[in-house]
Amino acid sequence: MAGRINDDDVKAVRDAVPIDAVVSEYLQLRNAGGGNLKGLCPFHDEKSPSFQVSPAKGLFYCFGCQEGGDTVDFVMKIDHLSFAETIERLAAQAGITLRYEEGGYTPGRQQGERIRLVEAHKHAAKFYVEQLDSPEAEIGRQFLASRGFGQDAAAHFSVGYSPAGWDHLTRFLRGKGFSDKELILSGLAQESRGGRPIDRFRGRLMWPIRDITGEVVGFGARKLRDDDNGPKYLNTPETPLYRKSHVLYGIDLAKKDIAKTSRAVVVEGYTDVMACHLAGVTTAIATCGTAFAGDHIKILRRLLMDNSGAKVIFTFDGDAAGQRAALRAFEDDQKFAASTKIAVSPGGMDPCELRLADGDDAVRRLVEESTPLFEFAIRSVVARHTVEDPEGQAAALEEAAPIVANIKDGSIRHQYAVRLAGLLGILDTQFVVMRVGQLARWARERGERGGPQQRSAGRAGASSAPGPAASPTGPAAGLAHHRVGGPQAVRGPALNLRSPVALTERELLKLALQRPELVAPAFDAYGEDEFTAAPYVAVRRAVEEAGGVTGAPADYLTRVRDAAPDDTVRAMITELAVEAIRHKNVDEVYAGIQLVQVRLRAVERRIQEVQGSLIRLGSRPDPEHLAAVQNELWVLEQYARSLKDRGAAAL
């Protein structure tokens, strides 16, 4: 059984790897103010950034889907790793040697499954690259040369060669300590008819497919010999590492320039990506054996940030299937579609062929002279009809009008309707505009009839879980033995961020988590019953169980998060730790105002409670009881007056 990773080593890993460096491997981050960074959330589909990273606190939080945590949590969630696998990966990045308790560390046996599969692919990629220099791989080198790629290009893209024998790679990886089960699971090997593992890729040119972080997760293999009965291109099957709908070839090389230039160029093959990059179009990427679809859009959106100048340029061979694929990919994402262009080279050549025929400049011109997606689709439809006669015009209109009608932006839709009329040669522009408008209205009405149930289901799924009930503890200054607001108030109302009371309590908790020195030691004397909402009560309790704000240590936030009783409370702590404080100058004066407001409102709630008790005593109360209640009321009123007059000095 695998040993437990030493706690000191886990802490060293957490401290060594900056969260912004890790997150920026997956998405583009920009300044959000207050020392925070923001980007489009990788855990849900969004078009405006609600995902924030706090490098100073080592935390991330999405205000849209409520995912949050530290560096380890981020990697676990985005790559679906176990805790141990995540620590092992981050330790390797930081150059930290981990110690394992309960029997020590056995390399290979104690690593997580995903880490092992990644290691197997890493060794396989190196093996294939080395094999490209072998005599047998001459056919592969000739293929590359015929496409305009020399030794340096092959090395830059780590292109390799898989030997034609049955089990060259299998034997090599066994020698590295990998089991047959791991080789089958990785997709690098497959079972023969006799049940033994053999290489999946044999006698082929090999391209490593990397995820956005640069790790090899699969391979694309090109047939080289006529006696190979397999498909022209053979990709890694679906594995725990590799899902073709979630990877883009070249994304590891292109991601920085995509984020920098706000432009991505989508091509159709591995050699097209190589040709574009070598021609200076370093934002080129390709899908891997599947059509460009919604999951690919999500990857690009996180890099492009959906800013107004972002562009996605497709290079197609101009056939109808490619056009339909582009429109289908963006039919539910109109903002993305509006920034999408199509580039079709003369003669339908792909970028690799174009580079061979006309050089690097031709590839760059192809990308620069692209056509907006909607216009391209409309022109393609019109080109299939004879619009010189009325029958051809009518047929083209009926085919092209639905494309224009599906444009959700009314102003863009109108412009393309007018343009369609011009392309068709129809002088009555208003007729075309009305026809497009009619189709758009019908589509909208159909959507509204089918939509409410889905929309309400979505809202139901987004509702937050209630926080835990709070057990009261004694607050300071006359509130020690009372429950504020009675038994039901312990639960607290649902969070209402428009409520001044909730806003002030939230602000105080943010200060306690982000700037504990500003509210210490007063905050530690505040009871849970001074907070009206159950989630805030739970956060207050976690702060107390972590040792309070006074003399908060360097790992204070980690301790508070660890003290949370469940993921719901932990998420709330993370949210409050990342959310910006609502004031430009965060100092002791501002902190004192929040401390006073929370305490004053708690006192005022108790005053109302005691006044209600006086009324319920009736006309003949017990004298001692009456005196006690009146005395408490007097003390509370004096304290409330003092808080108003003296502020934080009265705490």
C-alpha positions in Angstrom: 0.0 0.0 0.0 1.3 3.5 -0.8 2.8 5.4 2.1 1.4 8.7 3.2 3.2 11.8 2.0 5.0 13.6 4.8 3.0 16.7 6.1 6.1 18.9 6.0 6.6 18.0 2.3 3.0 18.8 1.5 3.4 22.2 3.1 6.7 22.8 1.2 4.9 22.0 -2.1 2.0 24.3 -1.3 4.5 27.1 -0.5 6.8 26.5 -3.5 4.4 26.7 -6.4 2.7 30.1 -6.9 -1.0 29.7 -7.7 -1.0 32.3 -10.5 1.8 30.4 -12.3 -0.2 27.2 -12.2 -3.5 28.7 -13.2 -2.0 30.7 -16.0 -1.0 27.4 -17.6 -4.7 26.9 -18.3 -6.2 30.3 -18.9 -5.3 33.9 -19.5 -5.2 36.1 -16.3 -5.5 39.8 -16.2 -5.3 42.4 -13.4 -8.5 42.6 -11.4 -7.3 45.2 -8.9 -6.5 44.9 -5.2 -3.7 42.5 -6.0 -6.0 39.9 -7.6 -6.1 38.5 -11.1 -9.1 37.5 -13.1 -10.0 35.2 -16.0 -12.7 33.1 -17.5 -13.5 30.2 -15.3 -12.3 26.8 -16.4 -14.9 25.0 -14.4 -18.0 26.4 -16.0 -18.9 28.1 -19.3 -19.0 31.8 -19.0 -18.4 34.9 -21.2 -17.5 37.5 -18.6 -14.7 36.7 -16.1 -15.9 35.9 -12.6 -12.9 33.7 -11.7 -10.3 35.4 -9.5 -6.9 34.4 -8.2 -5.2 35.9 -5.2 -1.5 35.3 -5.5 -0.8 36.8 -2.1 -3.2 34.4 -0.4 -2.6 31.4 -2.7 -6.3 31.0 -3.4 -8.7 31.1 -6.3 -12.5 31.5 -6.3 -15.1 31.7 -9.0 -18.0 34.0 -8.1 -20.1 32.4 -10.8 -19.9 28.7 -10.0 -18.5 28.9 -6.4 -15.5 26.7 -7.1 -12.5 27.7 -5.0 -9.5 26.6 -3.1 -5.7 26.7 -3.2 -3.2 25.5 -5.8 -3.7 21.9 -4.9 -7.5 22.2 -5.1 -7.2 23.8 -8.5 -5.0 21.1 -10.0 -7.1 18.3 -8.5 -10.3 19.8 -9.9 -9.1 20.8 -13.4 -7.1 17.6 -14.1 -9.2 15.2 -12.0 -6.3 14.0 -9.9 -6.3 12.6 -6.4 -4.6 14.6 -3.6 -1.5 12.4 -3.7 -1.2 12.7 -7.5 -1.5 16.4 -7.3 1.2 16.8 -4.7 3.5 14.4 -6.7 3.0 16.5 -9.9 3.6 19.8 -8.2 6.6 18.5 -6.3 8.1 17.3 -9.5 7.6 20.8 -11.0 9.2 22.5 -7.9 12.1 20.0 -7.7 11.0 18.8 -4.2 11.7 15.2 -3.2 8.8 13.8 -1.3 9.1 11.6 1.7 6.6 8.8 2.3 5.7 7.5 5.7 4.5 4.0 6.8 7.1 2.0 5.0 8.9 4.6 2.8 8.7 5.3 -0.9 8.8 2.8 -3.7 9.1 4.7 -7.1 6.5 3.6 -9.5 4.3 1.6 -7.1 3.2 4.5 -5.0 2.5 7.1 -7.7 -1.1 7.9 -8.7 -2.6 6.4 -11.8 -2.6 9.6 -13.8 1.0 10.4 -12.9 2.0 7.0 -14.1 0.2 7.3 -17.4 1.8 10.7 -18.0 5.2 9.3 -17.2 4.6 6.5 -19.7 3.7 8.9 -22.4 6.8 11.0 -21.6 9.0 8.0 -22.0 7.2 7.0 -25.2 7.6 10.4 -26.8 11.3 10.4 -26.1 11.6 6.8 -27.5 9.8 7.8 -30.7 12.0 10.9 -31.2 15.1 8.7 -30.9 13.7 6.2 -33.3 13.3 8.9 -36.0 17.1 8.8 -36.5 17.2 5.0 -37.1 17.7 3.5 -40.6 14.2 2.1 -40.6 12.8 5.6 -40.2 14.2 6.9 -43.5 10.7 6.6 -45.0 9.5 8.9 -42.2 12.3 11.5 -42.7 11.5 11.5 -46.5 7.8 12.1 -45.8 8.7 15.1 -43.6 11.2 16.4 -46.2 8.5 16.1 -48.9 6.3 18.4 -46.8 9.1 21.0 -46.3 10.1 19.9 -42.8 13.8 19.4 -41.9 15.5 18.0 -38.8 15.1 21.2 -36.8 11.3 21.3 -37.5 10.9 17.7 -36.5 12.8 18.4 -33.2 10.8 21.5 -32.4 7.5 19.6 -32.6 9.0 16.4 -31.1 8.0 14.4 -34.2 9.1 10.7 -33.9 8.8 7.3 -35.4 7.3 4.1 -34.1 9.2 0.9 -35.2 7.4 -1.6 -37.4 7.9 -4.5 -35.0 5.2 -5.8 -32.7 6.4 -4.8 -29.3 9.4 -2.4 -29.4 7.8 0.2 -27.3 6.1 -2.3 -25.0 9.4 -3.9 -24.1 11.1 -0.5 -23.7 8.4 0.7 -21.2 8.4 -2.6 -19.3 12.1 -1.9 -18.8 11.2 1.4 -17.3 9.0 -0.4 -14.7 5.6 0.0 -16.3 3.1 -2.9 -16.0 1.2 -4.4 -18.9 -2.0 -3.1 -17.3 -0.7 0.4 -17.4 0.4 0.1 -21.0 -3.0 -1.1 -22.1 -4.7 1.6 -20.0 -2.5 4.3 -21.5 -3.5 3.4 -25.0 0.2 2.9 -26.0 -0.3 -0.8 -26.2 -3.2 -3.1 -27.1 -4.0 -6.8 -26.6 -3.0 -9.2 -29.3 -5.2 -12.1 -30.3 -3.2 -14.2 -28.0 -3.9 -11.8 -25.1 -0.4 -10.3 -24.8 0.2 -6.6 -25.1 1.6 -5.3 -28.4 2.4 -1.8 -29.6 -0.6 0.2 -30.9 1.5 2.3 -33.2 3.8 0.4 -35.6 5.8 1.8 -38.6 4.2 5.3 -38.4 5.3 8.9 -38.1 4.4 10.0 -34.6 3.2 13.4 -33.3 2.9 13.8 -29.5 -0.4 15.4 -28.5 0.0 17.6 -25.4 -2.5 19.2 -23.1 -2.5 22.9 -22.4 0.2 22.4 -19.7 2.6 20.7 -22.1 2.2 17.2 -20.8 2.0 14.4 -23.5 -1.4 12.8 -23.2 -1.7 11.0 -26.6 -0.3 10.5 -30.1 -1.3 11.1 -33.7 0.2 8.5 -36.1 0.5 8.8 -39.9 0.6 5.8 -42.2 3.8 5.6 -44.3 3.7 2.2 -46.1 1.3 0.8 -48.6 1.2 -2.6 -46.8 -0.2 -0.8 -43.7 -3.9 -1.7 -43.7 -4.8 0.8 -41.0 -6.3 4.2 -41.4 -4.2 7.1 -42.8 -4.2 8.7 -39.4 -4.5 6.7 -36.2 -4.9 8.5 -32.9 -4.7 7.4 -29.2 -8.1 5.9 -28.1 -10.1 7.5 -25.3 -8.2 7.0 -22.1 -8.1 8.5 -18.6 -5.6 11.0 -20.1 -6.8 11.5 -23.6 -10.2 12.8 -24.7 -10.2 14.0 -28.3 -12.9 16.6 -27.7 -10.8 18.2 -24.9 -7.5 18.5 -26.7 -6.1 20.8 -29.4 -2.9 19.9 -31.1 -0.3 22.6 -30.7 -2.1 24.4 -27.9 1.0 24.1 -25.6 3.1 26.0 -28.2 0.4 28.5 -29.2 -1.3 29.4 -25.9 1.0 32.3 -25.0 0.7 34.0 -28.4 -3.0 33.3 -28.5 -3.4 35.1 -25.2 -1.0 37.9 -26.3 -2.5 38.6 -29.8 -6.1 37.6 -29.0 -6.1 35.4 -32.1 -6.3 31.7 -32.8 -5.9 30.0 -36.1 -7.6 26.6 -36.4 -6.2 24.2 -39.1 -7.0 20.6 -40.0 -3.9 18.6 -39.4 -0.6 18.2 -37.7 1.5 19.2 -40.7 -0.7 22.3 -41.1 0.1 23.4 -37.6 3.8 22.9 -38.3 3.6 24.8 -41.5 1.8 27.7 -39.9 4.2 28.0 -37.0 7.3 27.8 -39.2 5.7 30.5 -41.4 5.3 32.8 -38.4 1.6 32.1 -37.6 2.4 30.9 -34.1 -1.2 30.8 -32.9 -2.2 27.8 -35.1 -3.8 24.7 -33.5 -5.7 21.7 -34.8 -8.3 19.2 -33.5 -7.3 15.6 -33.2 -9.5 13.3 -35.3 -12.7 15.1 -34.5 -14.7 18.1 -35.5 -14.2 21.5 -33.8 -16.9 21.7 -31.2 -18.1 23.3 -27.9 -15.4 21.9 -25.7 -12.8 23.3 -28.0 -14.5 26.7 -27.9 -14.2 26.6 -24.1 -10.4 26.0 -24.3 -10.0 28.9 -26.6 -12.3 31.3 -24.8 -10.2 30.9 -21.6 -7.2 32.1 -23.6 -9.0 34.8 -25.6 -11.0 36.2 -22.7 -13.8 37.0 -25.2 -12.5 40.5 -25.6 -13.9 42.6 -28.4 -10.8 42.3 -30.6 -10.5 38.5 -30.3 -10.5 36.5 -33.6 -10.7 32.8 -34.4 -9.7 32.0 -38.0 -10.5 28.7 -39.6 -8.6 27.3 -42.6 -10.9 25.0 -44.5 -10.6 23.3 -47.9 -13.9 25.1 -48.7 -16.1 22.0 -48.9 -19.7 22.1 -47.6 -18.9 19.8 -44.7 -16.3 22.2 -43.3 -18.7 25.1 -43.6 -21.4 23.3 -41.8 -19.0 22.2 -39.0 -18.0 25.8 -38.4 -21.5 27.0 -38.2 -22.6 24.1 -36.0 -19.7 24.7 -33.6 -20.8 28.3 -33.0 -24.6 28.1 -33.3 -25.0 28.4 -29.6 -22.2 30.9 -29.1 -23.0 33.9 -31.2 -20.5 36.2 -29.6 -17.8 33.8 -30.5 -19.2 33.3 -34.0 -19.2 37.1 -34.7 -15.5 37.1 -34.1 -14.8 34.1 -36.3 -13.4 34.2 -39.8 -12.8 31.6 -42.5 -9.7 31.4 -44.7 -9.8 29.4 -47.9 -6.6 29.3 -50.0 -6.7 29.4 -53.8 -7.3 26.0 -55.2 -8.4 24.7 -51.8 -4.8 24.0 -50.7 -4.2 23.5 -47.0 -1.5 25.6 -45.2 1.1 22.9 -45.6 0.6 22.6 -49.3 0.4 26.4 -49.7 3.7 26.9 -47.9 5.3 24.3 -50.2 3.9 26.0 -53.3 4.2 29.7 -52.5 6.3 30.0 -49.3 5.8 31.4 -45.8 4.4 34.8 -47.0 1.5 33.0 -48.7 0.5 31.3 -45.4 0.6 34.6 -43.6 -1.5 36.3 -46.3 -4.1 33.5 -46.1 -4.7 34.2 -42.5 -4.7 38.0 -42.9 -7.2 37.9 -45.8 -9.8 35.8 -44.1 -13.6 36.4 -44.4 -16.1 36.7 -41.5 -17.9 33.4 -40.8 -21.4 34.6 -41.5 -20.4 36.3 -44.8 -18.5 33.2 -45.9 -21.5 30.9 -45.2 -23.9 33.2 -47.0 -21.6 33.6 -50.1 -21.0 29.8 -50.2 -24.8 29.2 -50.3 -25.4 31.8 -52.9 -22.5 30.5 -55.1 -24.4 27.2 -55.4 -27.3 28.8 -57.1 -28.0 30.6 -60.4 -29.1 33.9 -59.1 -29.5 35.5 -62.5 -33.1 34.2 -62.7 -35.9 34.5 -60.2 -36.1 30.8 -59.5 -32.4 30.7 -58.5 -32.8 33.8 -56.4 -35.8 32.3 -54.5 -33.9 29.0 -53.9 -30.8 30.8 -52.7 -32.9 33.1 -50.4 -34.7 30.1 -48.8 -31.4 28.4 -48.1 -29.4 31.5 -46.9 -32.1 33.3 -45.0 -32.2 30.8 -42.1 -28.4 31.3 -41.6 -28.9 35.0 -41.3 -32.0 34.6 -39.1 -30.0 32.5 -36.6 -27.8 35.6 -35.9 -29.0 36.7 -32.4 -27.6 40.2 -32.6 -30.3 42.2 -34.3 -28.0 44.9 -35.7 -25.6 42.3 -37.2 -28.6 40.3 -38.5 -30.0 43.4 -40.3 -26.6 44.2 -41.9 -26.3 40.6 -43.3 -29.9 40.6 -44.5 -29.1 43.7 -46.5 -25.9 42.2 -47.8 -27.8 39.0 -48.7 -30.2 41.0 -50.8 -27.2 42.5 -52.7 -25.6 39.2 -53.3 -28.9 37.8 -54.7 -29.4 40.8 -56.9 -32.8 41.5 -55.3 -33.6 45.2 -55.5 -36.3 45.1 -52.9 -34.0 44.9 -49.9 -36.9 45.3 -47.4 -38.4 42.1 -48.7 -35.3 40.1 -47.7 -35.0 41.9 -44.4 -38.7 41.1 -43.6 -38.2 37.4 -44.6 -35.1 37.1 -42.4 -37.0 38.8 -39.5 -39.9 36.4 -39.9 -37.6 33.4 -39.7 -35.8 34.9 -36.6 -39.2 35.5 -34.9 -40.4 31.9 -35.5 -37.1 30.5 -34.2 -37.4 32.7 -31.1 -41.0 31.7 -30.4 -40.0 28.0 -30.7 -37.2 28.5 -28.2 -39.5 30.3 -25.7 -42.0 27.5 -25.9 -39.4 24.9 -25.1 -37.3 27.0 -22.7 -39.0 27.7 -19.4 -38.6 24.2 -17.9 -35.0 24.1 -18.8 -34.3 27.6 -17.5 -36.1 26.8 -14.2 -34.2 23.5 -13.9 -30.9 25.4 -14.4 -31.9 27.9 -11.6 -32.8 25.0 -9.3 -29.4 23.4 -9.9 -27.6 26.6 -9.1 -29.2 27.1 -5.7 -26.7 27.0 -2.8 -26.8 24.6 0.0 -27.8 26.0 3.4 -25.1 26.5 5.9 -25.0 24.6 9.2 -26.9 25.7 12.2 -24.8 27.7 14.7 -24.4 27.0 18.4 -24.2 30.2 20.3 -21.2 31.3 22.3 -21.0 34.3 24.6 -20.3 37.6 23.0 -18.6 40.4 24.8 -19.9 43.5 26.5 -23.3 42.5 27.9 -24.3 39.9 25.3 -22.5 37.0 27.0 -25.5 35.0 28.2 -28.0 35.8 25.5 -28.9 34.3 22.1 -29.4 37.2 19.7 -32.8 37.0 18.0 -34.1 33.8 19.7 -33.8 30.2 18.7 -34.5 30.6 15.0 -32.0 33.4 14.6 -29.1 30.9 15.1 -29.8 29.5 11.6 -29.9 33.0 10.2 -31.7 34.2 7.0 -30.5 33.3 3.5 -27.6 35.6 2.4 -29.0 38.9 1.1 -26.1 41.0 -0.2 -28.4 44.0 -0.6 -28.9 44.0 3.2 -26.7 46.6 5.0 -26.5 44.1 7.9 -25.3 41.2 5.7 -22.8 43.5 3.8 -21.2 44.7 7.0 -20.9 41.2 8.5 -19.4 40.0 5.2 -17.0 42.9 5.2 -15.8 42.2 8.7 -15.3 38.5 7.9 -13.3 39.5 4.8 -11.1 41.7 7.0 -10.7 38.8 9.5 -9.5 36.5 6.8 -7.5 38.9 4.6 -6.2 41.4 7.1 -6.5 39.8 10.6 -4.0 42.2 12.1 -6.5 45.1 11.6 -9.3 43.5 13.6 -7.2 41.8 16.3 -7.8 41.3 19.1 -11.3 42.7 19.2 -12.7 40.2 16.6 -11.8 37.2 18.8 -14.2 38.5 21.4 -17.1 38.4 19.0 -19.6 35.6 19.4 -21.1 33.6 16.7 -24.5 35.1 17.6 -23.3 38.5 16.5 -23.6 37.3 12.9 -27.1 36.8 11.4 -26.5 34.5 8.5 -25.7 30.8 9.0 -22.8 30.8 6.5 -21.2 33.7 8.3 -21.7 32.0 11.7 -19.9 29.0 10.3 -17.0 31.1 9.0 -16.7 32.8 12.4 -16.6 29.4 14.1 -13.9 28.2 11.7 -11.7 31.3 12.5 -12.1 30.6 16.2 -11.2 26.9 15.8 -8.1 27.9 13.8 -6.8 29.9 16.7 -8.4 33.3 16.1 -7.1 36.4 14.4 -4.7 37.5 17.2 -1.1 36.7 16.2 -2.3 34.9 13.1 0.6 32.8 11.7 1.8 32.6 8.1 -0.5 29.6 7.4 -3.5 31.2 9.1 -5.8 31.0 6.0 -4.9 27.4 5.5 -5.7 26.6 9.1 -9.1 28.4 8.8 -10.0 26.5 5.6 -8.9 23.2 7.3 -11.2 24.0 10.2 -14.2 24.2 8.0 -16.7 21.4 8.7 -17.6 20.8 5.0 -16.9 21.9 1.5 -19.8 24.5 1.6 -18.2 26.4 4.5 -14.7 26.0 3.0 -16.0 27.5 -0.3 -17.4 30.4 1.6 -14.1 31.0 3.4 -12.3 30.9 0.1 -14.8 33.3 -1.4 -14.4 35.8 1.4 -10.6 35.5 1.3 -10.5 36.3 -2.4 -13.3 38.9 -2.7 -12.0 42.5 -2.8 -12.7 44.6 0.3 -15.2 47.3 -0.5 -13.0 50.3 0.4 -10.0 51.9 -1.3 -8.0 52.6 2.0 -8.1 49.4 4.1 -6.7 50.5 7.4 -7.5 50.3 11.2 -10.1 53.1 10.9 -12.1 51.2 8.3 -11.7 48.0 10.2 -12.9 49.7 13.4 -16.1 51.0 11.6 -17.0 47.4 10.6 -16.3 46.1 14.1 -18.5 48.8 15.6 -21.4 48.3 13.1 -21.6 44.5 13.6 -21.5 44.9 17.4 -24.0 47.8 17.4 -26.5 45.9 15.3 -26.1 42.9 17.6 -26.7 45.1 20.7 -29.8 46.7 19.0 -31.2 43.3 18.2 -30.8 42.3 21.9 -32.4 45.6 23.0 -35.5 44.8 20.9 -35.6 41.3 22.5 -35.4 42.7 26.0 -38.1 45.3 25.3 -40.3 42.5 24.1 -39.6 40.6 27.4 -40.7 43.7 29.4 -44.0 43.8 27.6 -44.6 40.1 28.1 -44.0 40.4 31.9 -47.5 41.9 32.2 -49.0 44.4 34.8 -47.8 42.5 37.9 -44.3 41.1 37.3 -42.0 39.6 39.8 -40.1 42.6 41.2 -36.7 40.9 41.1 -37.2 39.7 37.6 -38.5 43.1 36.5 -35.4 44.8 38.0 -33.0 42.4 36.3 -34.6 42.9 32.9 -34.7 46.8 33.3 -31.1 46.7 34.4 -30.1 44.7 31.4 -32.0 47.1 29.1 -30.3 50.1 30.7 -26.8 48.5 30.3 -27.5 47.6 26.6 -28.8 51.1 25.8 -25.8 52.7 27.5 -23.4 50.5 25.5 -25.2 51.2 22.3 -24.9 55.0 23.0 -21.2 54.5 23.7 -20.6 52.7 20.5 -22.3 55.5 18.5 -20.4 58.2 20.3 -16.9 56.7 20.8 -16.8 54.1 17.9 -14.0 51.5 18.2 -12.8 52.9 21.5 -15.9 51.6 23.1 -15.4 47.9 22.1 
